[in-house]
Amino acid sequence: MSVEDDLPHERMDEAREHGTQETTLGEFRDLYLGDSFDTLETALLDTAQLHPLMETKLYKRRWVMLLVFSACSMSNAFMWLQYSIIGDIFMRFYGIDSLATDWLSMIYFLTYIPLILPVMWLLDNRGIRDVLVVGSAFNCIGAWIKTSTADPDMFAMTFFGQFVCSVATVCILGIPSRLASLWFGPQEVSTACSIGVLGNQMGIAIGFLVPPILVPNVDDMDELAHYIRIMFYISAGVATLIFVLVVIVFQEKPELPPTQSQAQARNVHPDEYSYKASIMRLLCNKPFMLLVLSYGLNVGCFYAVSTLLNRMIIEHYPGEEVNAGRIGLTIVIAGMVGSLICGIWLDKTKTYKQTTLFVYLLTLIGMLVYAFTLNLGHLWVVFVTAGVLGFFMTGYLPLGFEFAVELTYPESEGTSSGLLNCSAQIFGIIFTISQGKIIDKWGTFGGNIFLCIFLLIGSVLTGFIKADLRRQKANLRAEVQPVSPTGSESSAQDYGATARRGTWQLQS
């Protein structure tokens, strides 16, 4: 028996009234799953006899695991933006051009692309604890390397330190959905994923707010080096503390699983799972690949806006470095609220495609409003429009993760989220370089309209995604326990959601 009730049972009593497997499954199919259930019905009945109901439990310390991960993600996200938000200061300090400054941010995108496949393999074979320990270690090492680079001649070394920190990003970005599935019940998994994403957004918010305060735009180079050194030492100290917390506190998974599907996943022998075959199945999943493209377009636009925000604000409001950081903070704080609301909404309604498309369209509208109001000369207008844009643009992040898990179930969450992030990094590089060039030649309005065009394309692609919600089908089937001809209930509460790495064999 479950210690905490993982699944609602509103439809179980209704289903039991019919008294037979055939009638129950037939009505369940017609009411909730549609014709797509026909191809799985035989496997469903067979699996009901193979997998007995197992004990599940939700542990209070799952929130501690989520908090530790969020802190690690926050520290790494801060490292990403600590240069670009005061890019004009670092350009003068190191004697570099704007493209070199942008690469201090874009190195995160570039590093992710070749390393994501081996990190996904490591995540599937060694687990989230080992991957997170490695990621937090790289984040800590990179932060300490940068403490020695507060000198105008040390740009190459500060770039190397940023590269080391970028390796940590590869280990961290794909964990939220995996962590949520391993520790949280089905009625809170989307909210948990959203909170995991909030850690990254909190780091971005701090990255927008703190560097302009710690490093004022002073003329004296020695004084400027002193301020930069203070910022680097603070970030290194925080990264070290978080690394120690990860090593001591963070656990791979609870003693008892939170759901029946996770219970069955633990019984699958590793030899039954092929990492390469999983990748190929994902690449052949058309709805998922459409999501990969649309997600990459949306998040790539967010990366470009975040990286180039200082340049866009300074062009229209000279000397407003601190307010540029505050505008970035407004974008991310609004996005954090949006992420949390979207996660709770998904847990309540399970309307993945509708919510994703709605948020995507409002992101496009928000970007258009931001583009047309940036040059009006009123900073308060920029704050408002940036907040609206951030609410939907960064609020979209957990939606993409959870929608991907639904479309790809029972494949590994780390693999699907890794491919989403890889797409985002590729488009992030393309959009950041392209928008930067457009801003240099035609100004900020042209650069922002450039992003709007691709957000429109992403909205259209999202509309074409067929919402095959596999995980929800499995969870709904688990709610209806068939009654055998002798009257005894099947012991397989989650027979439709078998091992994450083995169910595809039953469905083939």
C-alpha positions as CSV (number, residue, x, y, z in Angstrom):
1,M,0.0,0.0,0.0
2,S,1.1,3.6,-0.6
3,V,2.0,5.7,2.4
4,E,0.8,8.7,0.5
5,D,-2.0,8.4,-2.0
6,D,-0.3,9.0,-5.3
7,L,-3.2,8.9,-7.7
8,P,-6.8,10.1,-7.6
9,H,-9.5,7.5,-7.6
10,E,-12.6,9.4,-8.8
11,R,-13.0,7.1,-11.8
12,M,-12.1,3.8,-10.1
13,D,-15.4,3.3,-8.4
14,E,-17.3,4.0,-11.6
15,A,-15.2,1.5,-13.5
16,R,-15.6,-1.2,-10.8
17,E,-19.4,-1.1,-11.1
18,H,-19.2,-2.8,-14.6
19,G,-17.8,-6.0,-13.0
20,T,-15.7,-7.2,-15.9
21,Q,-12.3,-6.4,-17.4
22,E,-13.8,-5.9,-20.9
23,T,-16.5,-3.5,-19.9
24,T,-14.3,-1.5,-17.6
25,L,-11.5,-1.1,-20.1
26,G,-13.9,-0.4,-22.9
27,E,-15.6,2.5,-21.1
28,F,-12.3,3.8,-19.9
29,R,-10.9,3.7,-23.4
30,D,-13.9,5.6,-24.9
31,L,-14.1,8.2,-22.1
32,Y,-10.4,9.0,-21.6
33,L,-8.0,7.5,-24.1
34,G,-9.7,7.4,-27.4
35,D,-8.8,5.1,-30.3
36,S,-5.1,5.2,-29.4
37,F,-5.8,2.8,-26.5
38,D,-6.6,-0.1,-28.8
39,T,-3.0,-0.8,-29.8
40,L,-2.1,-1.1,-26.1
41,E,-5.0,-3.0,-24.7
42,T,-3.5,-6.5,-25.1
43,A,-0.2,-5.5,-23.6
44,L,-2.1,-3.7,-20.8
45,L,-3.9,-6.9,-19.8
46,D,-0.8,-9.0,-19.9
47,T,1.2,-6.6,-17.9
48,A,-1.5,-6.5,-15.2
49,Q,-0.6,-10.1,-14.4
50,L,3.1,-9.5,-14.5
51,H,3.6,-6.6,-12.1
52,P,2.1,-6.7,-8.6
53,L,1.2,-3.6,-6.7
54,M,4.4,-2.4,-4.9
55,E,4.9,-0.2,-1.8
56,T,5.4,3.5,-2.6
57,K,6.2,6.4,-0.3
58,L,6.8,10.2,-0.5
59,Y,9.6,11.3,1.7
60,K,9.7,14.8,3.2
61,R,13.4,15.1,2.4
62,R,12.5,15.2,-1.3
63,W,12.2,18.9,-0.8
64,V,15.7,19.1,0.5
65,M,17.0,17.3,-2.6
66,L,15.1,19.8,-4.7
67,L,16.5,22.8,-2.7
68,V,20.1,21.6,-2.9
69,F,19.8,21.0,-6.7
70,S,18.2,24.4,-7.2
71,A,21.0,26.1,-5.3
72,C,23.6,24.4,-7.5
73,S,21.7,25.5,-10.6
74,M,21.4,29.0,-9.3
75,S,25.2,29.3,-8.7
76,N,26.0,28.1,-12.2
77,A,23.4,30.4,-13.9
78,F,24.9,33.4,-12.1
79,M,28.3,32.5,-13.6
80,W,26.8,32.6,-17.0
81,L,25.6,36.3,-16.9
82,Q,28.1,38.0,-14.6
83,Y,30.0,39.3,-17.6
84,S,27.4,40.1,-20.2
85,I,25.1,42.3,-18.0
86,I,28.1,44.7,-17.5
87,G,29.6,43.9,-20.9
88,D,30.6,47.5,-21.6
89,I,32.7,47.6,-18.4
90,F,34.5,44.3,-19.3
91,M,35.1,45.5,-22.9
92,R,37.0,48.5,-21.5
93,F,38.7,46.5,-18.7
94,Y,40.0,43.7,-21.0
95,G,40.3,45.9,-24.1
96,I,38.1,43.6,-26.2
97,D,35.2,44.1,-28.6
98,S,31.5,43.3,-28.1
99,L,31.7,39.9,-29.8
100,A,34.4,38.7,-27.5
101,T,32.2,39.8,-24.5
102,D,29.3,37.9,-26.0
103,W,31.4,34.8,-26.3
104,L,31.9,34.8,-22.5
105,S,28.2,34.0,-22.4
106,M,27.9,31.9,-25.6
107,I,30.7,29.5,-24.5
108,Y,28.0,28.0,-22.3
109,F,25.9,27.2,-25.5
110,L,28.9,25.9,-27.5
111,T,30.2,23.6,-24.7
112,Y,26.7,22.0,-24.3
113,I,26.4,20.8,-27.8
114,P,29.3,18.2,-28.0
115,L,29.1,17.2,-24.3
116,I,25.4,16.6,-23.9
117,L,25.4,13.0,-25.4
118,P,28.1,11.6,-23.0
119,V,26.5,13.4,-20.1
120,M,23.1,11.9,-20.9
121,W,24.7,8.5,-21.0
122,L,26.3,9.2,-17.6
123,L,23.0,10.3,-16.2
124,D,21.3,7.1,-17.3
125,N,24.1,4.8,-16.2
126,R,25.5,6.5,-13.1
127,G,22.5,8.5,-11.9
128,I,21.8,12.1,-11.0
129,R,23.9,12.2,-7.8
130,D,27.2,11.5,-9.6
131,V,26.3,13.8,-12.5
132,L,25.4,16.6,-10.0
133,V,28.6,16.1,-8.0
134,V,30.6,16.4,-11.2
135,G,28.7,19.5,-12.3
136,S,29.1,21.3,-9.0
137,A,32.8,20.4,-8.9
138,F,33.3,22.0,-12.3
139,N,31.3,25.0,-11.3
140,C,33.5,25.4,-8.2
141,I,36.8,25.0,-10.0
142,G,35.8,27.4,-12.8
143,A,34.8,30.0,-10.2
144,W,38.2,29.8,-8.4
145,I,40.1,30.1,-11.7
146,K,38.3,33.4,-12.4
147,T,39.4,34.8,-9.0
148,S,42.9,35.3,-10.5
149,T,41.8,37.1,-13.6
150,A,40.9,40.6,-12.3
151,D,43.7,42.0,-14.5
152,P,43.5,43.6,-18.0
153,D,45.9,41.0,-19.4
154,M,44.1,37.9,-18.1
155,F,41.2,37.7,-20.6
156,A,42.3,34.3,-21.9
157,M,42.4,32.9,-18.4
158,T,39.0,34.4,-17.5
159,F,37.6,32.8,-20.7
160,F,39.1,29.5,-19.6
161,G,37.4,29.8,-16.2
162,Q,34.1,30.5,-17.9
163,F,34.6,27.5,-20.1
164,V,35.1,25.2,-17.0
165,C,31.9,26.6,-15.5
166,S,30.1,25.9,-18.8
167,V,30.9,22.2,-18.5
168,A,28.9,22.3,-15.2
169,T,25.9,23.6,-17.1
170,V,25.8,20.4,-19.3
171,C,25.5,18.3,-16.1
172,I,22.9,20.5,-14.5
173,L,20.4,21.7,-17.1
174,G,18.8,18.3,-17.8
175,I,18.2,17.2,-14.2
176,P,14.9,18.9,-13.1
177,S,12.5,16.6,-14.8
178,R,14.6,13.5,-13.8
179,L,14.7,14.6,-10.2
180,A,11.0,15.3,-10.1
181,S,10.2,11.8,-11.4
182,L,12.6,10.0,-9.0
183,W,11.4,11.8,-5.9
184,F,7.9,13.2,-6.4
185,G,4.4,11.8,-6.9
186,P,2.4,12.3,-10.1
187,Q,0.2,15.0,-8.6
188,E,3.2,17.2,-7.9
189,V,5.8,16.3,-10.5
190,S,5.2,19.3,-12.8
191,T,5.4,21.7,-9.8
192,A,8.6,20.0,-8.7
193,C,10.1,20.4,-12.2
194,S,9.1,24.0,-12.2
195,I,10.8,24.6,-8.9
196,G,13.9,22.9,-10.2
197,V,13.9,25.3,-13.2
198,L,13.3,28.2,-10.8
199,G,16.8,27.6,-9.3
200,N,18.3,28.4,-12.7
201,Q,16.1,31.4,-13.1
202,M,17.0,32.7,-9.7
203,G,20.7,32.5,-10.6
204,I,20.0,34.5,-13.8
205,A,18.1,37.0,-11.7
206,I,21.0,37.4,-9.4
207,G,23.3,37.6,-12.4
208,F,21.3,40.5,-13.7
209,L,21.1,42.3,-10.4
210,V,24.3,41.9,-8.5
211,P,27.2,42.5,-11.0
212,P,26.1,46.1,-11.8
213,I,26.0,46.8,-8.0
214,L,29.3,45.1,-7.2
215,V,31.2,46.5,-10.2
216,P,30.4,50.1,-10.7
217,N,31.5,51.8,-13.9
218,V,34.5,53.7,-12.5
219,D,37.4,55.2,-14.6
220,D,40.3,54.1,-12.4
221,M,41.4,50.6,-13.6
222,D,43.0,49.6,-10.3
223,E,39.7,50.4,-8.5
224,L,37.8,48.6,-11.2
225,A,40.0,45.5,-10.8
226,H,39.4,45.6,-7.1
227,Y,35.6,45.5,-7.6
228,I,35.8,42.7,-10.1
229,R,38.0,40.6,-7.8
230,I,35.4,41.0,-5.0
231,M,32.7,39.7,-7.3
232,F,34.8,36.7,-8.4
233,Y,35.7,35.8,-4.8
234,I,32.1,36.0,-3.6
235,S,30.8,33.7,-6.4
236,A,33.7,31.3,-5.8
237,G,32.9,31.1,-2.1
238,V,29.2,30.4,-2.8
239,A,30.1,27.8,-5.4
240,T,32.4,26.0,-2.8
241,L,29.7,25.9,-0.2
242,I,27.1,24.5,-2.6
243,F,29.6,21.8,-3.7
244,V,30.1,20.7,-0.1
245,L,26.3,20.6,0.3
246,V,25.9,18.4,-2.8
247,V,28.5,16.0,-1.7
248,I,27.1,15.6,1.9
249,V,23.4,16.0,1.5
250,F,22.2,15.1,-2.0
251,Q,21.0,11.5,-2.5
252,E,20.4,9.5,-5.7
253,K,16.8,8.3,-4.9
254,P,14.6,7.4,-2.0
255,E,14.5,4.0,-0.4
256,L,11.0,3.4,-1.6
257,P,9.8,4.8,-5.0
258,P,7.2,7.6,-5.1
259,T,5.1,6.0,-7.8
260,Q,4.3,2.5,-9.2
261,S,6.1,3.3,-12.5
262,Q,9.3,4.2,-10.6
263,A,8.8,1.0,-8.6
264,Q,8.7,-1.1,-11.8
265,A,11.6,0.8,-13.3
266,R,13.8,-0.4,-10.4
267,N,13.2,-4.0,-11.3
268,V,14.4,-3.7,-14.9
269,H,17.9,-5.1,-15.5
270,P,20.3,-2.6,-17.1
271,D,20.9,-5.1,-20.0
272,E,17.3,-4.5,-21.1
273,Y,17.9,-0.9,-21.9
274,S,19.8,0.4,-24.9
275,Y,20.9,4.0,-24.8
276,K,21.5,4.2,-28.5
277,A,18.1,2.7,-29.2
278,S,16.5,5.2,-26.9
279,I,18.1,8.1,-28.8
280,M,17.0,6.7,-32.1
281,R,13.4,6.3,-30.8
282,L,13.4,9.9,-29.7
283,L,14.8,11.1,-33.0
284,C,12.0,9.2,-34.8
285,N,9.3,10.6,-32.6
286,K,7.8,13.3,-34.8
287,P,5.8,15.2,-32.1
288,F,8.9,15.3,-29.9
289,M,11.1,16.6,-32.7
290,L,8.6,19.4,-33.5
291,L,8.8,20.3,-29.8
292,V,12.6,20.2,-29.9
293,L,12.6,22.8,-32.7
294,S,9.9,25.0,-31.1
295,Y,11.5,24.8,-27.7
296,G,14.9,25.7,-29.2
297,L,13.5,28.7,-31.0
298,N,11.8,30.1,-27.8
299,V,14.7,29.5,-25.4
300,G,17.2,30.5,-28.0
301,C,15.4,33.9,-28.1
302,F,15.6,34.1,-24.3
303,Y,19.3,33.5,-24.4
304,A,19.9,36.2,-27.0
305,V,17.8,38.7,-25.1
306,S,19.6,37.9,-21.8
307,T,23.0,38.1,-23.4
308,L,22.4,41.4,-25.3
309,L,20.2,43.1,-22.8
310,N,23.0,45.5,-21.6
311,R,23.7,46.6,-25.2
312,M,20.0,47.1,-26.0
313,I,19.4,49.2,-22.8
314,I,22.6,51.3,-23.0
315,E,21.9,52.2,-26.7
316,H,18.7,54.0,-25.7
317,Y,19.5,54.9,-22.1
318,P,23.2,55.7,-21.8
319,G,24.8,55.2,-18.3
320,E,21.9,53.0,-17.1
321,E,23.9,49.8,-16.4
322,V,22.3,49.3,-13.0
323,N,18.8,49.7,-14.5
324,A,19.7,47.3,-17.3
325,G,20.4,44.7,-14.6
326,R,17.1,45.6,-12.9
327,I,15.2,45.1,-16.1
328,G,16.9,41.7,-16.5
329,L,15.9,41.0,-12.9
330,T,12.3,41.9,-13.7
331,I,12.3,39.6,-16.7
332,V,13.4,36.6,-14.7
333,I,11.4,37.3,-11.5
334,A,8.3,37.5,-13.7
335,G,9.3,34.3,-15.4
336,M,9.8,32.6,-12.1
337,V,6.2,33.4,-11.2
338,G,5.1,32.3,-14.6
339,S,7.0,29.0,-14.3
340,L,5.5,28.2,-10.9
341,I,2.0,29.0,-12.1
342,C,2.4,26.9,-15.2
343,G,3.7,24.0,-13.2
344,I,0.7,24.1,-10.8
345,W,-1.7,24.5,-13.7
346,L,-0.3,21.4,-15.5
347,D,-0.6,19.3,-12.3
348,K,-4.2,20.4,-12.0
349,T,-5.3,20.2,-15.6
350,K,-2.8,18.1,-17.6
351,T,-3.5,20.4,-20.6
352,Y,0.1,20.2,-21.9
353,K,-0.4,21.2,-25.6
354,Q,-3.0,23.9,-25.0
355,T,-1.0,25.5,-22.2
356,T,2.3,25.4,-24.2
357,L,0.7,26.9,-27.3
358,F,-1.1,29.6,-25.3
359,V,2.1,30.6,-23.5
360,Y,4.1,30.5,-26.8
361,L,1.6,32.9,-28.5
362,L,1.7,35.3,-25.6
363,T,5.5,35.2,-25.7
364,L,5.4,36.3,-29.3
365,I,3.0,39.1,-28.4
366,G,5.2,40.2,-25.5
367,M,8.2,40.3,-27.7
368,L,6.4,42.5,-30.2
369,V,5.3,44.9,-27.5
370,Y,8.8,45.0,-26.1
371,A,10.3,45.7,-29.5
372,F,7.9,48.6,-30.2
373,T,8.3,50.3,-26.8
374,L,12.0,49.9,-26.1
375,N,12.9,53.2,-27.8
376,L,10.1,55.4,-26.4
377,G,12.5,57.0,-23.8
378,H,10.6,55.9,-20.7
379,L,12.4,53.3,-18.5
380,W,9.2,52.5,-16.6
381,V,7.6,51.3,-19.8
382,V,10.6,49.1,-20.5
383,F,10.3,47.6,-17.0
384,V,6.6,46.8,-17.6
385,T,7.0,45.3,-21.1
386,A,10.1,43.3,-20.1
387,G,8.1,41.9,-17.1
388,V,5.3,40.8,-19.4
389,L,7.8,39.2,-21.8
390,G,9.6,37.4,-19.0
391,F,6.4,36.0,-17.5
392,F,5.7,34.1,-20.6
393,M,9.1,33.6,-22.2
394,T,10.9,32.1,-19.2
395,G,7.6,30.7,-17.8
396,Y,7.7,28.4,-20.9
397,L,10.9,26.6,-19.8
398,P,9.3,24.0,-17.4
399,L,6.4,23.6,-19.9
400,G,8.8,22.3,-22.5
401,F,10.4,19.8,-20.1
402,E,7.1,18.4,-18.9
403,F,5.5,18.3,-22.4
404,A,8.6,16.4,-23.6
405,V,8.3,13.8,-20.8
406,E,4.6,13.2,-21.8
407,L,5.5,12.8,-25.5
408,T,8.4,10.5,-25.0
409,Y,7.3,8.3,-22.0
410,P,8.7,5.8,-21.0
411,E,12.1,7.1,-22.3
412,S,14.5,8.7,-19.8
413,E,13.6,12.3,-18.7
414,G,17.2,13.2,-18.8
415,T,17.6,12.2,-22.4
416,S,14.5,14.1,-23.6
417,S,15.4,17.3,-21.7
418,G,19.0,17.0,-22.8
419,L,17.9,17.1,-26.5
420,L,15.6,20.0,-25.8
421,N,18.5,21.9,-24.2
422,C,20.9,21.1,-27.0
423,S,18.4,22.6,-29.5
424,A,18.2,25.7,-27.2
425,Q,22.0,26.1,-27.1
426,I,22.3,25.8,-30.9
427,F,19.6,28.5,-31.5
428,G,21.1,30.5,-28.7
429,I,24.4,30.8,-30.5
430,I,22.7,31.6,-33.8
431,F,20.3,34.2,-32.4
432,T,22.9,35.9,-30.2
433,I,25.4,36.4,-33.0
434,S,22.8,37.3,-35.6
435,Q,20.9,39.7,-33.4
436,G,24.2,41.3,-32.3
437,K,25.1,41.9,-35.9
438,I,21.6,43.3,-36.7
439,I,21.8,45.7,-33.7
440,D,25.2,47.0,-34.9
441,K,23.8,47.7,-38.4
442,W,20.1,48.5,-38.0
443,G,19.6,49.0,-34.3
444,T,17.7,47.2,-31.5
445,F,14.3,47.4,-33.3
446,G,15.5,45.3,-36.2
447,G,17.2,42.8,-33.8
448,N,14.0,42.3,-31.8
449,I,11.8,41.9,-34.9
450,F,14.3,39.3,-36.1
451,L,13.5,37.3,-32.9
452,C,9.8,37.8,-33.3
453,I,9.9,36.2,-36.7
454,F,11.3,33.0,-35.2
455,L,8.9,33.1,-32.3
456,L,6.1,33.1,-34.9
457,I,7.6,30.1,-36.6
458,G,7.9,28.3,-33.2
459,S,4.2,29.0,-32.5
460,V,3.2,27.4,-35.8
461,L,5.3,24.4,-35.1
462,T,3.8,24.0,-31.6
463,G,0.3,24.0,-33.2
464,F,1.3,21.0,-35.3
465,I,2.4,18.9,-32.4
466,K,0.1,15.9,-31.8
467,A,-0.4,15.7,-28.1
468,D,0.1,12.0,-27.4
469,L,0.3,12.2,-23.6
470,R,1.7,8.8,-22.9
471,R,2.6,9.3,-19.3
472,Q,-0.9,10.5,-18.5
473,K,-2.5,7.5,-20.3
474,A,-0.4,5.2,-18.2
475,N,-1.4,7.0,-15.0
476,L,-5.1,7.1,-15.9
477,R,-5.0,3.3,-16.7
478,A,-3.5,2.8,-13.2
479,E,-6.6,4.4,-11.7
480,V,-8.8,1.7,-13.2
481,Q,-8.0,-1.6,-11.5
482,P,-9.8,-4.3,-13.6
483,V,-12.0,-6.8,-11.8
484,S,-11.4,-10.4,-12.7
485,P,-14.2,-12.8,-13.5
486,T,-13.9,-14.1,-9.9
487,G,-14.4,-10.7,-8.5
488,S,-10.9,-10.0,-7.2
489,E,-9.1,-6.8,-8.1
490,S,-6.0,-6.9,-10.2
491,S,-2.9,-6.1,-8.2
492,A,-1.4,-4.0,-10.9
493,Q,-2.3,-0.4,-10.1
494,D,0.3,0.9,-12.6
495,Y,0.4,-2.0,-15.0
496,G,0.2,0.4,-18.0
497,A,3.3,2.3,-16.7
498,T,6.0,-0.4,-16.5
499,A,9.7,0.2,-16.3
500,R,10.9,3.4,-17.8
501,R,13.5,1.5,-19.8
502,G,11.4,-1.5,-20.7
503,T,7.8,-0.6,-21.5
504,W,8.5,0.0,-25.2
505,Q,9.1,-3.7,-25.6
506,L,5.6,-4.4,-24.4
507,Q,4.1,-1.8,-26.7
508,S,5.9,-2.8,-29.9
